[in-house]
Every structure is written in C-alpha cells, then in structure tokens.
Amino acid sequence: MKYIILILFLASAGLIIAGFASNAENAQKLIGFGVVGLFVVVFPLFSYYRWKDKNLKDYMLTKENLDKMRESQKEKKH
C-alpha cells in the first residue's frame, strides 16, 4: 500500500510539473488532473493507510483522557 501511494503521489506531482513546464493547450488539464489525483485519490488512501489500525478514542478529549492527562501532569511536577 505504501508503494502504491508513493507511485500515485509521484504521478500526480509529475502531472502538475509537466503542466507548468509545458506550453501546450493541455497544460491546464495536466495541472488539474494532478491536483484532483492528489486530493481525491492520494490523500484519502494515505489517510486510510495511516489510521487503519488506530483507535479513534485514544485521540479524543473524553473525560477519561482528560483525567489521564491531569494525572501525568501531576506526576511530572513531583
């Protein structure tokens, strides 16, 4: 999965660079397809890949997590 994301990122970046570098009629289309590829394909795949094995509750500010943070702050002060 990591290599697929990297290849798609490089392809999108290549399209954007090719669009800026060329003076052809299709230059704006190349830039557009590169941007769409980044934001519609690469970014969601990357987000899924990074979050697939993580528990979302660990990152939310719930009462339990706030209590844990307060306890760890008290331990650091002593």
ZIRA-V84151 format. One record per residue. N is the residue number from 1. BURIAL is 1 if it has 16 or more other ideal C-beta (glycine too) atoms within 10 Angstrom, else 0. Layout:
[[N & BURIAL] [N & BURIAL]]
//
This chain:
[[1 & 0] [2 & 0] [3 & 0] [4 & 0] [5 & 1] [6 & 0] [7 & 0] [8 & 1] [9 & 1] [10 & 0] [11 & 1] [12 & 1] [13 & 0] [14 & 0] [15 & 1] [16 & 1] [17 & 0] [18 & 0] [19 & 1] [20 & 0] [21 & 0] [22 & 0] [23 & 0] [24 & 0] [25 & 0] [26 & 0] [27 & 0] [28 & 0] [29 & 0] [30 & 1] [31 & 1] [32 & 0] [33 & 1] [34 & 1] [35 & 0] [36 & 0] [37 & 1] [38 & 1] [39 & 0] [40 & 0] [41 & 0] [42 & 1] [43 & 0] [44 & 0] [45 & 1] [46 & 1] [47 & 0] [48 & 0] [49 & 0] [50 & 0] [51 & 0] [52 & 0] [53 & 0] [54 & 0] [55 & 0] [56 & 0] [57 & 0] [58 & 0] [59 & 0] [60 & 0] [61 & 0] [62 & 0] [63 & 0] [64 & 0] [65 & 0] [66 & 0] [67 & 0] [68 & 0] [69 & 0] [70 & 0] [71 & 0] [72 & 0] [73 & 0] [74 & 0] [75 & 0] [76 & 0] [77 & 0] [78 & 0]]
//
